[in-house]
Amino acid sequence: MPGRSLLRYVARTAIAGWLTVSSLFLISRAYTDSAAFLRSSLENSSRPLPAARRARLTQQLLQRYGLDVPLFYITPDSATTWRPSWRWNGVRNQYHRWLTRAVQGDLGTSYRDGSPVTELLARSLLYTLPLTVLAAVCSIGLTWGIVVWMNVRPSWRSMGLLSLHGLQAAPLFLTATTLLLLLANPDVLAWFPAFGLGLEDLEASWWQQPGRLLYFLVLPTLSLVLVTLPGLAVQLDGALQQELHRPYIATARAKGSSVSRVVWHHGLRNALLPTLALLTELLPNLVAGSTVVELLFALPGMGRLLAESAATQDYPVLIGAIGLVALVRLLAQVVADILYWVVDPRIRVQV
């Protein structure tokens, strides 16, 4: 890929990321009555406040969180009712303040506890990344092994595809709940813990902590693997079946290559091309799926942070978390284009 074309491609991707995150910010703020939200928060406090003091506190909170200024550079002028009018607010608006701080790495503070959003996201990623990366590695490895096994042993292919389609029909919530009831239930099989990460056990040595963490992550990881594996395996198997009927495969077989060598060294490389898009979308999808898994297994992570922020209307945290997932998805598309170019140099990104 030429250097100038690469720069244009990166610039377009950066603009797409900026538009995505900006849209999230503007939509969430436009459809939220900030004053009413803060007033309800004060009314839900344990000690009732006089009306005058409550109004002062509401105004102080609006100023503290930057909600006392207009939303955007241009806003409708409510003073004129007889014809549509727009008012220019300059740089003294919520979006300009948020964008200036976001460029500097400051995503604001949480409405709930006043903690910086970046710290909350970093703390959640410490728990979500091991889960999602482990699930991604297991999904890719199992996909590779199952597809090769089904094509090396054609007699088992029908049963394998039937099992994959059965797993593909099950939603994540049902899969995770079934594993929880079967493998973490004292009335059935109590092989694995039902919740948590086991990090609160202070008696365990430092060298025992990784193994203990993996033990607690077995069921959450297995839940994510079982819902992502079927789509990857079915797609890769279909692409591999098309490649195995190409003339170059017949030539390789005529030269005496075994079935396993034909699959490993000839078919899989070209069959990966249609599957690369699914592989690069794997990590963003796992991050999105971790919301359900972390809630069911009581894991502190990005999914749980998203759910709690949505429930408490903690918009700075919600915007930061959703924006991070959106940016990861955009980055996955960039990685997909680069991998297409690496796997087959004949493919060029259209810029």
ABEGO torsion letter per residue (X at the ends): XBAAAAAAAAAAAAAAAAAAAAAAAAAAAAABBAAAAAAAAAAABABBBBAAAAAAAAAAAAAAAGAABBABABBBBAABAABBBBBBAEABBAAAAAAAAAAAGBAEBBAAAGBBAAAAAAAAAAAAAAAAAAAAAAAAAAAAAAAAAAAABAAAAAAAAAAAAAAAABBAAAAAAAAAAAAABAABBBABBABEAGAABAABBAAAAAAAAAAAAAAAAAAAAAAAAAAAAAAAAAAAAAAAABAAAAAAAAAGBBAAAAAAAAAAAAAAAAAAAAAAAAAAAAAAAAAAAAAAAGBBBAAAAAAAAAAAGBAAAAAAAAAAAAAAAAAAAAAAAAAAAAABAABBBBX
